[in-house]
């Protein structure tokens, strides 16, 4: 016996999680193998052609390109991010429609107030500026409350699942994009 090896949880290998490391001659003396796993290391530029040539040379063997295998898993994980992205886009569209509906109903309800302001001497631009400031503040308050709730939920999520903190986070670029787009959409609907 040469030694003992143990694969970590982050190792990309298709072998059992633990075992003995023996020379081939010693292993043949101990038992007859029913399967054999070999790892071949190739240069990155010869990886595709080498694995194809190895598969053609050994037709009874299963040849796995670990880089392509890892890429397949990464693509499947990336596809799982598409669904939440699509759902969040639909939620954003629904929120935009709700804000637009609320603003239009508020304008309908405030038509007498707007008429009085125009009668007193306010111009159309002044009335519009007043409404933009009002709904801009409403957008700021709603965005801050929403971001605080999301941040609290993320804190609870990372307390329960420590690995989630590595994947799910709000960085400053995302926060600023959320803040400016939310307030901008609110002002745009006005």
Secondary structure per residue as TSV (DSSP state, phi and psi in degrees):
chain	resnum	aa	ss	phi	psi
A	1	X	-	360.0	125.4
A	2	X	-	-80.7	-40.1
A	3	X	E	177.2	-171.5
A	4	X	E	-123.2	140.3
A	5	X	E	-126.1	154.0
A	6	X	E	-140.1	129.6
A	7	X	-	-90.1	137.0
A	8	X	-	-77.3	171.9
A	9	X	T	-69.3	-23.4
A	10	X	T	-92.8	3.9
A	11	X	-	-81.9	133.7
A	12	X	-	-96.1	85.9
A	13	X	-	-140.4	151.4
A	14	X	-	-101.2	18.7
A	15	X	S	-96.0	166.8
A	16	X	-	-60.5	158.4
A	17	X	S	-67.6	-20.2
A	18	X	E	-152.5	158.1
A	19	X	E	174.5	-175.2
A	20	X	E	-98.0	146.8
A	21	X	E	-107.5	113.4
A	22	X	-	-126.8	159.5
A	23	X	-	-73.1	157.4
A	24	X	H	-64.5	-38.8
A	25	X	H	-66.8	-42.7
A	26	X	H	-65.2	-36.2
A	27	X	H	-67.6	-40.6
A	28	X	H	-65.4	-33.6
A	29	X	H	-70.4	-32.0
A	30	X	H	-77.5	-43.8
A	31	X	-	-159.7	165.7
A	32	X	-	-92.9	126.5
A	33	X	-	-73.8	141.1
A	34	X	S	-97.4	-18.4
A	35	X	-	-150.6	159.9
A	36	X	-	-137.0	132.5
A	37	X	-	-114.4	123.2
A	38	X	-	-120.8	142.6
A	39	X	-	-114.2	128.6
A	40	X	-	-117.1	129.3
A	41	X	-	-101.3	125.5
A	42	X	-	-121.1	158.2
A	43	X	-	-67.4	148.5
A	44	X	G	-57.5	-33.6
A	45	X	G	-77.5	-15.3
A	46	X	G	-107.4	9.1
A	47	X	H	-64.6	-49.4
A	48	X	H	-68.0	-47.5
A	49	X	H	-68.2	-35.3
A	50	X	H	-67.8	-42.3
A	51	X	H	-69.2	-35.0
A	52	X	H	-66.0	-44.3
A	53	X	H	-65.2	-38.0
A	54	X	H	-66.3	-39.4
A	55	X	H	-66.7	-35.3
A	56	X	H	-73.4	-34.4
A	57	X	H	-71.8	-36.7
A	58	X	-	-115.1	83.9
A	59	X	T	-68.8	-23.1
A	60	X	T	-87.0	-6.9
A	61	X	S	-93.2	153.5
A	62	X	-	-98.8	113.3
A	63	X	-	-101.1	122.9
A	64	X	-	-117.2	126.5
A	65	X	-	-88.9	107.1
A	66	X	H	-64.6	-29.4
A	67	X	H	-68.0	-44.4
A	68	X	H	-67.4	-36.2
A	69	X	H	-63.8	-44.0
A	70	X	H	-67.1	-36.9
A	71	X	H	-63.0	-35.9
A	72	X	H	-64.3	-43.9
A	73	X	H	-65.1	-39.5
A	74	X	H	-64.1	-39.4
A	75	X	H	-65.1	-38.4
A	76	X	H	-67.6	-37.0
A	77	X	H	-68.9	-37.7
A	78	X	H	-65.5	-33.6
A	79	X	H	-68.8	-27.4
A	80	X	H	-71.7	-17.5
A	81	X	H	-82.1	-15.2
A	82	X	H	-70.2	-38.9
A	83	X	H	-64.0	-49.5
A	84	X	H	-62.1	-32.2
A	85	X	H	-65.9	-43.0
A	86	X	H	-66.1	-40.0
A	87	X	H	-66.3	-38.4
A	88	X	H	-69.0	-33.2
A	89	X	H	-65.9	-40.1
A	90	X	H	-66.1	-38.5
A	91	X	H	-65.7	-36.9
A	92	X	H	-65.6	-41.1
A	93	X	H	-64.2	-42.6
A	94	X	H	-63.7	-40.2
A	95	X	H	-64.0	-40.2
A	96	X	H	-63.0	-42.6
A	97	X	H	-65.9	-38.5
A	98	X	H	-65.9	-42.1
A	99	X	H	-65.1	-43.8
A	100	X	H	-62.1	-39.7
A	101	X	H	-66.6	-42.9
A	102	X	H	-64.6	-40.2
A	103	X	H	-67.1	-43.4
A	104	X	H	-65.9	-38.6
A	105	X	H	-67.2	-36.3
A	106	X	H	-67.1	-39.0
A	107	X	H	-65.5	-38.5
A	108	X	H	-64.4	-40.5
A	109	X	H	-72.3	-28.9
A	110	X	T	-99.2	18.4
A	111	X	H	-64.5	-33.7
A	112	X	H	-70.2	-38.9
A	113	X	H	-63.2	-43.1
A	114	X	H	-64.4	-39.4
A	115	X	H	-62.6	-41.1
A	116	X	H	-65.4	-42.3
A	117	X	H	-62.8	-38.5
A	118	X	H	-70.8	-34.1
A	119	X	H	-67.1	-38.6
A	120	X	H	-67.7	-27.5
A	121	X	T	133.9	2.9
A	122	X	-	-71.6	141.1
A	123	X	-	-86.8	171.2
A	124	X	H	-62.0	-39.5
A	125	X	H	-66.2	-39.6
A	126	X	H	-66.9	-40.2
A	127	X	H	-64.9	-43.7
A	128	X	H	-64.3	-39.8
A	129	X	H	-63.1	-41.2
A	130	X	H	-62.1	-43.5
A	131	X	H	-67.7	-38.1
A	132	X	H	-63.5	-40.8
A	133	X	H	-65.4	-44.7
A	134	X	H	-59.2	-52.9
A	135	X	H	-75.1	-24.0
A	136	X	H	-63.5	-43.5
A	137	X	H	-65.3	-38.5
A	138	X	H	-62.4	-39.5
A	139	X	H	-65.9	-38.3
A	140	X	H	-64.0	-45.8
A	141	X	H	-64.0	-45.5
A	142	X	H	-64.7	-39.7
A	143	X	H	-66.5	-43.2
A	144	X	H	-64.3	-43.3
A	145	X	H	-64.1	-43.3
A	146	X	H	-62.9	-42.8
A	147	X	H	-67.3	-36.8
A	148	X	H	-64.4	-40.7
A	149	X	H	-65.5	-42.1
A	150	X	H	-65.1	-42.8
A	151	X	H	-64.2	-39.6
A	152	X	H	-63.4	-40.8
A	153	X	H	-64.6	-39.4
A	154	X	H	-65.7	-36.4
A	155	X	H	-64.5	-44.2
A	156	X	H	-63.8	-38.7
A	157	X	H	-65.8	-42.0
A	158	X	H	-73.5	-23.6
A	159	X	H	-69.4	-38.9
A	160	X	H	-78.1	-35.8
A	161	X	-	-130.1	98.9
A	162	X	T	-61.5	-32.5
A	163	X	T	-70.9	-20.9
A	164	X	H	-66.2	-24.9
A	165	X	H	-65.7	-23.8
A	166	X	H	-77.4	-25.1
A	167	X	H	-104.9	-44.8
A	168	X	S	-102.2	109.8
A	169	X	-	-153.9	158.9
A	170	X	-	-110.6	105.5
A	171	X	-	-86.8	167.3
A	172	X	H	-59.1	-34.5
A	173	X	H	-65.1	-43.0
A	174	X	H	-65.8	-42.0
A	175	X	H	-61.6	-45.4
A	176	X	H	-66.3	-37.2
A	177	X	H	-63.7	-42.3
A	178	X	H	-64.6	-44.4
A	179	X	H	-64.3	-50.8
A	180	X	H	-68.4	-37.1
A	181	X	H	-70.7	-38.4
A	182	X	H	-65.3	-48.5
A	183	X	H	-67.4	-39.4
A	184	X	H	-63.3	-40.2
A	185	X	H	-65.4	-38.1
A	186	X	H	-64.7	-44.1
A	187	X	H	-68.6	-37.7
A	188	X	H	-62.6	-38.1
A	189	X	H	-67.8	-30.8
A	190	X	-	-66.6	360.0
